[in-house]
Amino acid sequence: MSRHRKLFIVILTIAILLAFASTLFWRSPDYYTNYGSIELVVPLLTSEEYGTLVDTHPRPYIVEIETQDGGALLFYGSEHTQNPYDPQIVDIQTRWNAFQPTVALVESRLGFFIQGFQNPIKEYGEMGWAFSLARKDKVIAYTWEAPREREIQYALKEYSKEQVALFYILRPYFSNFRFGKPDDPDAVAEGYIRERSDYPGIENTISSVEQIDAIWQRDFPDETDWRDTSDQFGLPGYLEDIAVRTNEARDEHFARVIIDMVQKGERVFAIAGSSHAVKLEPALRATLPIK
């Protein structure tokens, strides 16, 4: 066999392997930040305003909008789940198929995933399911989150590096606690420290679980230990304040992403926790040219 033929076979093999890998492995969805200046005709609901609705609004909370310019939105406000048998999973797929989106927006940044070896719902909840539908149907998907460095800089305007670092390191722990306490909370926290201690603005602020314990005992001496804390019903002290303020920034970014895409004629399937759908709906309906 000639050298050129061998080289061709090697290149072809690599190309096939890369093509196979692109279908097997997930890459985190891209951010969408090029929406320019968009003024919201009415403001988003505040956390206080949402608090008057939290016990009465439907779950899931569905927002559907068709515009005069041909754009459309199906906003699926979900109840977070990692149960593949949750009725929402079938409902999401049914609505997805009927809506036929041209772009998807998912909450969270997701992460590494091996198709066929992991369950997207068990790994990333209903967001993973929506992302898997987008990949299957070759629909472009973005995370609707703002780049994390934007969030962090926003939080640092009013809170110390240590406070913001504690929030960002433990935020996924608090969020996932509603699905059950991990067998080894310290190991989970150590993973988040390794992953998040180099975020711009809070780099090298917290480096150990022992440091987390010391901060917690100093700042929240009368609260439940962080190992037994969920964000489902609010966080203690300044952690809840940071959560509220960063959520407001996230929601404003999210609303502008949706408006920009729909105004460009896209059929947008957006999925997020139900509170986001309730908070954004008035601004979306007031700002978009509804059909």
Secondary structure per residue as TSV (DSSP state, phi and psi in degrees):
chain	resnum	aa	ss	phi	psi
A	1	M	-	360.0	132.3
A	2	S	-	-68.2	158.1
A	3	R	H	-62.4	-39.1
A	4	H	H	-64.9	-37.6
A	5	R	H	-67.8	-40.5
A	6	K	H	-62.0	-42.6
A	7	L	H	-62.8	-40.7
A	8	F	H	-61.7	-43.1
A	9	I	H	-64.5	-41.0
A	10	V	H	-62.4	-47.4
A	11	I	H	-62.8	-43.0
A	12	L	H	-63.2	-41.1
A	13	T	H	-63.0	-43.7
A	14	I	H	-63.0	-41.4
A	15	A	H	-63.0	-41.4
A	16	I	H	-65.3	-42.0
A	17	L	H	-64.8	-40.4
A	18	L	H	-65.4	-40.9
A	19	A	H	-64.0	-40.5
A	20	F	H	-65.5	-41.3
A	21	A	H	-64.7	-34.8
A	22	S	H	-65.6	-25.9
A	23	T	H	-89.8	-22.6
A	24	L	H	-87.0	-37.8
A	25	F	E	-106.4	139.0
A	26	W	E	-85.6	143.6
A	27	R	-	-111.1	139.4
A	28	S	-	-55.4	140.2
A	29	P	-	-63.7	149.5
A	30	D	B	-71.7	159.8
A	31	Y	-	-79.4	158.3
A	32	Y	-	-124.9	110.3
A	33	T	-	-128.6	-2.4
A	34	N	-	-95.8	46.6
A	35	Y	-	-92.8	-1.3
A	36	G	-	67.9	-149.6
A	37	S	-	-98.9	117.3
A	38	I	-	-128.2	121.2
A	39	E	-	-92.7	128.0
A	40	L	-	-81.0	124.7
A	41	V	S	-62.7	-40.3
A	42	V	S	-126.5	151.6
A	43	P	-	-72.4	160.8
A	44	L	-	-68.6	156.0
A	45	L	-	-63.9	138.1
A	46	T	-	-77.9	169.2
A	47	S	H	-61.8	-36.1
A	48	E	H	-66.4	-42.3
A	49	E	H	-66.0	-40.2
A	50	Y	H	-63.2	-34.3
A	51	G	H	-58.4	-26.2
A	52	T	T	-79.0	-11.3
A	53	L	T	-112.4	-14.0
A	54	V	T	-57.0	-32.0
A	55	D	T	-90.9	-2.8
A	56	T	T	-121.5	-19.3
A	57	H	S	-77.3	150.7
A	58	P	-	-65.3	155.4
A	59	R	S	-136.7	120.6
A	60	P	S	-68.8	160.2
A	61	Y	E	-108.4	116.3
A	62	I	E	-108.8	129.2
A	63	V	E	-117.4	123.7
A	64	E	E	-124.1	128.7
A	65	I	E	-137.2	132.1
A	66	E	E	-115.2	135.6
A	67	T	B	-106.9	164.4
A	68	Q	T	-65.9	-22.6
A	69	D	T	-94.1	5.8
A	70	G	S	96.1	-6.1
A	71	G	-	-78.8	164.1
A	72	A	E	-153.9	154.7
A	73	L	E	-133.8	132.6
A	74	L	E	-121.6	107.6
A	75	F	E	-102.7	112.3
A	76	Y	E	-98.5	103.9
A	77	G	E	-88.7	100.4
A	78	S	E	-93.0	165.5
A	79	E	-	-96.2	123.1
A	80	H	-	-60.0	135.6
A	81	T	-	-149.4	149.2
A	82	Q	-	-122.0	21.0
A	83	N	-	-98.7	112.6
A	84	P	T	-60.1	-17.3
A	85	Y	T	-100.9	6.5
A	86	D	-	-61.3	134.5
A	87	P	H	-56.7	-23.9
A	88	Q	H	-61.8	-30.1
A	89	I	H	-63.5	-47.0
A	90	V	H	-65.9	-40.6
A	91	D	H	-62.0	-42.1
A	92	I	H	-60.7	-46.1
A	93	Q	H	-65.6	-41.1
A	94	T	H	-61.5	-47.0
A	95	R	H	-67.9	-37.7
A	96	W	H	-58.7	-50.1
A	97	N	H	-62.7	-39.8
A	98	A	H	-71.4	-35.4
A	99	F	H	-77.4	-33.4
A	100	Q	-	55.1	67.0
A	101	P	-	-70.1	157.1
A	102	T	S	-104.6	-13.4
A	103	V	E	-153.2	147.3
A	104	A	E	-121.4	144.3
A	105	L	E	-123.8	123.7
A	106	V	E	-120.5	146.2
A	107	E	S	-74.3	147.3
A	108	S	S	81.4	167.6
A	109	R	-	-99.3	-1.7
A	110	L	-	51.3	-143.1
A	111	G	-	166.9	-159.2
A	112	F	-	-65.8	138.5
A	113	F	E	-155.8	139.0
A	114	I	E	-111.7	109.9
A	115	Q	B	-61.5	133.1
A	116	G	T	92.4	-20.4
A	117	F	T	-110.6	-17.8
A	118	Q	B	-129.6	155.0
A	119	N	-	-95.9	120.8
A	120	P	H	-61.6	-28.8
A	121	I	H	-75.5	-42.8
A	122	K	H	-66.1	-31.9
A	123	E	H	-82.1	-45.1
A	124	Y	H	-131.8	16.2
A	125	G	H	66.3	-156.6
A	126	E	H	-65.7	-20.5
A	127	M	H	-68.3	-40.5
A	128	G	H	-63.8	-36.1
A	129	W	H	-65.1	-46.3
A	130	A	H	-63.3	-40.0
A	131	F	H	-65.3	-37.7
A	132	S	H	-67.0	-35.1
A	133	L	H	-64.5	-40.7
A	134	A	H	-63.4	-43.1
A	135	R	H	-64.2	-42.1
A	136	K	H	-61.9	-41.1
A	137	D	T	-93.0	5.8
A	138	K	T	56.8	41.9
A	139	V	-	-98.9	129.6
A	140	I	E	-63.1	137.9
A	141	A	E	-130.0	141.6
A	142	Y	E	-126.4	155.0
A	143	T	E	-80.1	137.6
A	144	W	-	-84.2	-2.0
A	145	E	S	-67.1	149.7
A	146	A	-	-76.7	151.6
A	147	P	-	-51.3	138.2
A	148	R	H	-60.2	-33.2
A	149	E	H	-62.7	-29.4
A	150	R	H	-66.3	-46.1
A	151	E	H	-58.3	-46.9
A	152	I	H	-63.8	-44.4
A	153	Q	H	-62.6	-36.2
A	154	Y	H	-63.3	-45.2
A	155	A	H	-67.4	-35.1
A	156	L	H	-69.8	-11.4
A	157	K	T	-65.7	-27.1
A	158	E	T	-125.0	-11.1
A	159	Y	S	-129.3	156.2
A	160	S	-	-73.3	162.9
A	161	K	H	-58.0	-41.2
A	162	E	H	-65.1	-43.1
A	163	Q	H	-63.9	-44.2
A	164	V	H	-68.7	-39.4
A	165	A	H	-62.6	-43.6
A	166	L	H	-60.1	-43.5
A	167	F	H	-61.2	-49.4
A	168	Y	H	-72.3	-31.2
A	169	I	H	-71.0	-40.0
A	170	L	H	-94.8	-9.1
A	171	R	H	-54.0	-48.6
A	172	P	H	-66.2	-29.3
A	173	Y	H	-65.0	-48.2
A	174	F	H	-61.0	-38.7
A	175	S	H	-68.8	-42.5
A	176	N	H	-78.7	-14.8
A	177	F	G	-62.0	-27.7
A	178	R	G	-64.8	-17.0
A	179	F	G	-95.3	1.3
A	180	G	-	128.5	147.0
A	181	K	-	-75.0	132.2
A	182	P	-	-67.8	157.1
A	183	D	S	-63.5	-34.4
A	184	D	-	-132.2	83.2
A	185	P	H	-55.6	-37.3
A	186	D	H	-64.8	-40.2
A	187	A	H	-65.4	-39.4
A	188	V	H	-62.7	-45.8
A	189	A	H	-63.2	-39.5
A	190	E	H	-60.7	-37.2
A	191	G	H	-63.2	-42.6
A	192	Y	H	-67.1	-35.8
A	193	I	H	-61.7	-47.0
A	194	R	H	-61.2	-39.4
A	195	E	H	-76.0	-33.4
A	196	R	H	-116.1	-3.9
A	197	S	T	-74.9	-8.6
A	198	D	T	-107.0	14.5
A	199	Y	S	-60.8	136.7
A	200	P	T	-57.4	129.5
A	201	G	T	101.1	-26.7
A	202	I	T	-129.6	16.7
A	203	E	T	-60.8	138.4
A	204	N	T	59.7	24.0
A	205	T	S	-83.2	-40.5
A	206	I	-	-125.1	129.5
A	207	S	-	-126.7	0.0
A	208	S	-	-156.5	159.4
A	209	V	H	-65.7	-35.1
A	210	E	H	-60.6	-36.0
A	211	Q	H	-69.0	-39.7
A	212	I	H	-59.7	-45.5
A	213	D	H	-59.0	-42.8
A	214	A	H	-66.0	-42.0
A	215	I	H	-64.2	-44.1
A	216	W	H	-63.1	-44.8
A	217	Q	H	-66.5	-31.5
A	218	R	H	-75.4	-45.7
A	219	D	H	-89.2	-27.0
A	220	F	-	-133.4	56.5
A	221	P	T	-64.0	-24.4
A	222	D	T	-102.8	6.7
A	223	E	S	-98.7	162.4
A	224	T	-	-58.6	144.9
A	225	D	-	-55.2	145.7
A	226	W	G	-57.2	-26.9
A	227	R	G	-67.1	-18.1
A	228	D	G	-118.8	28.7
A	229	T	-	-112.6	132.6
A	230	S	-	-116.0	153.0
A	231	D	S	-90.5	4.3
A	232	Q	T	-60.5	-35.9
A	233	F	T	-121.6	27.0
A	234	G	-	100.8	155.5
A	235	L	-	-110.5	161.9
A	236	P	S	-75.0	144.5
A	237	G	H	52.3	-135.1
A	238	Y	H	-65.2	-19.8
A	239	L	H	-63.6	-40.4
A	240	E	H	-68.5	-37.9
A	241	D	H	-61.5	-44.6
A	242	I	H	-64.0	-41.6
A	243	A	H	-59.8	-44.2
A	244	V	H	-64.4	-47.4
A	245	R	H	-67.5	-42.0
A	246	T	H	-71.0	-31.9
A	247	N	H	-65.0	-37.1
A	248	E	H	-62.7	-43.3
A	249	A	H	-65.0	-40.8
A	250	R	H	-61.2	-45.6
A	251	D	H	-64.3	-39.1
A	252	E	H	-65.1	-41.5
A	253	H	H	-61.7	-46.9
A	254	F	H	-57.8	-46.7
A	255	A	H	-60.1	-42.7
A	256	R	H	-68.9	-35.5
A	257	V	H	-61.9	-48.3
A	258	I	H	-59.4	-48.9
A	259	I	H	-61.3	-44.6
A	260	D	H	-60.2	-46.3
A	261	M	H	-66.4	-45.6
A	262	V	H	-64.9	-39.1
A	263	Q	H	-65.5	-23.1
A	264	K	T	-86.2	4.3
A	265	G	T	91.5	8.5
A	266	E	-	-76.5	152.4
A	267	R	E	-99.2	104.5
A	268	V	E	-100.4	121.1
A	269	F	E	-101.6	108.6
A	270	A	E	-110.4	137.6
A	271	I	E	-133.3	134.0
A	272	A	E	-161.4	170.1
A	273	G	E	-56.9	149.6
A	274	S	H	-57.8	-30.9
A	275	S	H	-60.8	-37.0
A	276	H	H	-64.7	-41.3
A	277	A	H	-63.5	-42.1
A	278	V	H	-65.1	-43.7
A	279	K	H	-67.7	-35.7
A	280	L	H	-84.6	-26.5
A	281	E	H	-52.5	-49.7
A	282	P	H	-58.7	-42.6
A	283	A	H	-66.8	-38.9
A	284	L	H	-65.1	-45.1
A	285	R	H	-68.0	-33.0
A	286	A	H	-78.1	-28.2
A	287	T	H	-92.7	-37.7
A	288	L	S	-78.7	144.8
A	289	P	-	-79.0	86.3
A	290	I	B	-67.7	139.7
A	291	K	-	-68.0	360.0
